[in-house]
């Protein structure tokens, strides 16, 4: 049910005929840059999530220490 080699070659040939070689290069470049920016955004979001989780952990640890000190 997947695409075989023949089908992929046919699709590539049709794209070459429809868009031409120069336009296909531009399309490929645009797709590559889009994927690169998407991955960069995902990495930044992961770093923000980690920093937020670390800040919450530090805050809860700090409040627990303050609570112990106030009881002593």
Backbone as a chain_set.jsonl record, in Angstrom:
{"seq": "XXXXXXXXXXXXXXXXXXXXXXXXXXXXXXXXXXXXXXXXXXXXXXXXXXXXXXXXXXXXXXXXXXXXXXXX", "coords": {"N": [[0.803, -1.174, 0.0], [2.136, 1.145, 0.332], [4.221, 3.734, -1.151], [5.991, 2.854, -3.994], [9.157, 2.492, -5.699], [8.81, 3.131, -8.414], [6.493, 4.74, -8.35], [7.387, 6.924, -6.828], [9.44, 7.922, -8.48], [7.895, 8.696, -10.673], [6.316, 10.74, -9.541], [8.355, 12.577, -8.915], [9.289, 13.159, -11.488], [6.986, 14.344, -12.629], [6.796, 16.599, -10.969], [9.158, 17.897, -11.702], [8.594, 18.486, -14.364], [6.343, 20.17, -14.064], [7.234, 22.316, -12.383], [9.88, 22.923, -13.05], [13.503, 22.883, -13.025], [14.899, 24.975, -11.646], [12.931, 26.182, -10.045], [12.205, 24.01, -8.458], [14.512, 23.717, -6.938], [14.391, 26.045, -5.414], [12.038, 25.534, -4.0], [12.811, 23.264, -2.532], [14.846, 24.394, -0.983], [13.371, 26.212, 0.523], [11.705, 24.437, 1.964], [13.661, 23.062, 3.431], [14.7, 25.134, 5.037], [12.417, 25.73, 6.48], [12.01, 23.364, 7.948], [14.351, 23.39, 9.452], [13.957, 25.732, 11.012], [11.689, 24.932, 12.415], [12.697, 22.786, 13.956], [14.541, 24.215, 15.485], [12.827, 25.876, 16.934], [11.472, 23.931, 18.423], [13.575, 22.923, 20.007], [14.169, 25.237, 21.496], [11.773, 25.545, 22.889], [11.834, 23.235, 24.443], [14.045, 23.801, 26.07], [13.06, 26.024, 27.439], [10.955, 24.823, 28.826], [12.393, 23.066, 30.477], [13.85, 24.922, 31.997], [11.776, 26.237, 33.301], [10.666, 24.14, 34.8], [12.825, 23.58, 36.442], [13.007, 25.982, 37.854], [10.575, 25.924, 39.264], [11.032, 23.704, 40.85], [13.211, 24.575, 42.384], [11.978, 26.704, 43.733], [10.046, 25.367, 45.264], [11.674, 23.812, 46.887], [13.04, 25.795, 48.25], [10.937, 27.035, 49.668], [10.193, 24.936, 51.297], [12.453, 24.653, 52.889], [12.404, 27.119, 54.204], [10.055, 26.837, 55.621], [10.721, 24.778, 57.381], [12.701, 26.062, 58.86], [11.235, 28.074, 60.077], [9.643, 26.649, 61.8], [11.445, 25.672, 63.591]], "CA": [[0.0, 0.0, 0.0], [3.032, 2.29, 0.34], [4.738, 4.178, -2.446], [7.145, 2.115, -4.484], [10.167, 3.262, -6.42], [8.225, 3.63, -9.655], [5.585, 5.839, -8.038], [8.191, 8.069, -6.381], [10.083, 8.484, -9.671], [6.852, 9.351, -11.458], [5.99, 11.989, -8.849], [9.495, 13.486, -9.108], [9.279, 13.573, -12.898], [5.871, 15.282, -12.793], [7.167, 17.84, -10.297], [10.174, 18.534, -12.541], [7.911, 19.026, -15.547], [5.449, 21.261, -13.663], [7.894, 23.455, -11.756], [11.195, 23.202, -13.615], [14.628, 22.608, -12.122], [15.213, 26.117, -10.784], [11.859, 26.357, -9.06], [12.289, 22.895, -7.505], [15.607, 24.025, -6.012], [13.866, 27.042, -4.481], [11.067, 24.865, -3.134], [13.589, 22.433, -1.618], [15.53, 25.28, -0.045], [12.354, 26.711, 1.445], [11.313, 23.343, 2.862], [14.783, 22.817, 4.339], [14.744, 26.21, 6.022], [11.252, 25.568, 7.348], [12.285, 22.257, 8.87], [15.405, 23.869, 10.353], [13.343, 26.656, 11.96], [10.804, 24.149, 13.268], [13.528, 22.073, 14.928], [15.096, 25.226, 16.388], [11.743, 26.246, 17.834], [11.222, 22.825, 19.348], [14.676, 22.91, 20.977], [13.993, 26.38, 22.393], [10.635, 25.242, 23.755], [12.299, 22.241, 25.411], [14.913, 24.486, 27.034], [12.192, 26.843, 28.282], [10.238, 23.907, 29.716], [13.349, 22.593, 31.475], [14.16, 26.034, 32.89], [10.582, 26.465, 34.113], [10.567, 23.03, 35.752], [13.904, 23.767, 37.404], [12.64, 27.114, 38.702], [9.527, 25.463, 40.163], [11.658, 22.79, 41.815], [13.994, 25.405, 43.286], [11.051, 27.464, 44.56], [9.424, 24.476, 46.24], [12.727, 23.434, 47.82], [13.302, 26.967, 49.068], [9.813, 27.226, 50.584], [10.235, 23.844, 52.273], [13.521, 24.995, 53.838], [11.926, 28.241, 55.01], [9.043, 26.313, 56.528], [11.431, 24.036, 58.437], [13.389, 27.023, 59.713], [10.246, 28.817, 60.868], [9.14, 25.758, 62.832], [12.519, 25.367, 64.553]], "C": [[0.86, 1.258, 0.0], [3.478, 2.659, -1.066], [5.982, 3.368, -2.807], [8.09, 3.043, -5.225], [9.596, 3.885, -7.689], [7.32, 4.835, -9.394], [6.346, 7.097, -7.62], [8.883, 8.729, -7.57], [9.083, 9.235, -10.547], [6.462, 10.701, -10.841], [7.103, 13.018, -9.036], [9.537, 14.017, -10.54], [8.168, 14.585, -13.162], [6.19, 16.628, -12.134], [8.195, 18.604, -11.116], [9.541, 19.175, -13.77], [7.073, 20.254, -15.179], [6.211, 22.507, -13.195], [9.219, 23.84, -12.399], [12.278, 23.029, -12.566], [14.917, 23.736, -11.156], [14.187, 26.316, -9.689], [11.881, 25.235, -8.028], [13.398, 23.13, -6.49], [15.143, 25.042, -4.969], [12.882, 26.422, -3.495], [11.8, 24.003, -2.097], [14.297, 23.266, -0.562], [14.545, 25.802, 0.993], [11.901, 25.664, 2.439], [12.408, 23.05, 3.887], [14.875, 23.874, 5.425], [13.568, 26.114, 6.992], [11.461, 24.47, 8.379], [13.324, 22.682, 9.899], [14.814, 24.792, 11.423], [12.402, 25.934, 12.915], [11.6, 23.417, 14.35], [14.119, 23.034, 15.951], [14.047, 25.658, 17.406], [11.437, 25.168, 18.852], [12.306, 22.736, 20.415], [14.524, 24.048, 21.987], [12.842, 26.137, 23.361], [11.031, 24.221, 24.82], [13.163, 22.896, 26.483], [14.09, 25.363, 27.974], [11.436, 25.979, 29.281], [11.153, 23.41, 30.828], [13.673, 23.694, 32.474], [12.986, 26.312, 33.823], [10.439, 25.38, 35.173], [11.632, 23.169, 36.835], [13.583, 24.903, 38.369], [11.559, 26.718, 39.702], [10.103, 24.557, 41.247], [12.446, 23.591, 42.841], [13.091, 26.181, 44.237], [10.421, 26.584, 45.626], [10.441, 24.025, 47.283], [13.008, 24.579, 48.784], [12.181, 27.174, 50.084], [9.791, 26.135, 51.646], [11.311, 24.124, 53.321], [13.08, 26.125, 54.76], [10.9, 27.777, 56.03], [9.686, 25.558, 57.681], [12.101, 24.999, 59.411], [12.407, 27.784, 60.593], [9.678, 27.965, 61.995], [10.187, 25.522, 63.906], [12.723, 26.455, 65.561]], "O": [[0.357, 2.34, -0.305], [3.151, 1.979, -2.039], [6.903, 3.227, -2.003], [7.832, 4.24, -5.353], [9.876, 5.045, -7.995], [7.37, 5.827, -10.121], [5.985, 8.205, -8.015], [8.914, 9.956, -7.666], [9.4, 10.291, -11.095], [6.298, 11.688, -11.558], [6.831, 14.192, -9.285], [9.795, 15.2, -10.76], [8.392, 15.581, -13.85], [5.88, 17.68, -12.693], [8.118, 19.828, -11.218], [9.913, 20.28, -14.164], [7.088, 21.257, -15.892], [5.865, 23.625, -13.574], [9.634, 24.994, -12.294], [12.003, 23.03, -11.366], [15.156, 23.493, -9.973], [14.536, 26.586, -8.54], [11.607, 25.473, -6.852], [13.252, 22.786, -5.317], [15.462, 24.917, -3.787], [12.892, 26.743, -2.307], [11.444, 24.015, -0.918], [14.342, 22.892, 0.61], [14.842, 25.832, 2.188], [11.73, 25.958, 3.622], [12.124, 22.82, 5.063], [15.1, 23.557, 6.593], [13.714, 26.386, 8.184], [11.123, 24.637, 9.55], [13.194, 22.369, 11.082], [15.129, 24.652, 12.605], [12.324, 26.284, 14.093], [11.22, 23.429, 15.521], [14.192, 22.718, 17.139], [14.34, 25.792, 18.594], [11.171, 25.465, 20.017], [12.01, 22.503, 21.587], [14.724, 23.853, 23.186], [12.938, 26.491, 24.536], [10.609, 24.331, 25.971], [13.031, 22.584, 27.667], [14.382, 25.44, 29.167], [11.29, 26.352, 30.446], [10.745, 23.339, 31.987], [13.763, 23.432, 33.674], [13.184, 26.592, 35.006], [10.122, 25.679, 36.325], [11.368, 22.906, 38.009], [13.856, 24.8, 39.565], [11.612, 27.126, 40.862], [9.711, 24.635, 42.411], [12.361, 23.318, 44.038], [13.402, 26.305, 45.421], [10.276, 27.008, 46.773], [10.092, 23.873, 48.453], [13.192, 24.364, 49.983], [12.456, 27.46, 51.249], [9.404, 26.395, 52.786], [11.107, 23.862, 54.507], [13.351, 26.092, 55.96], [10.873, 28.259, 57.162], [9.251, 25.679, 58.827], [12.079, 24.791, 60.624], [12.724, 28.104, 61.738], [9.277, 28.494, 63.032], [9.832, 25.198, 65.039], [13.588, 26.338, 66.428]]}, "num_chains": 1, "name": "protein.A"}
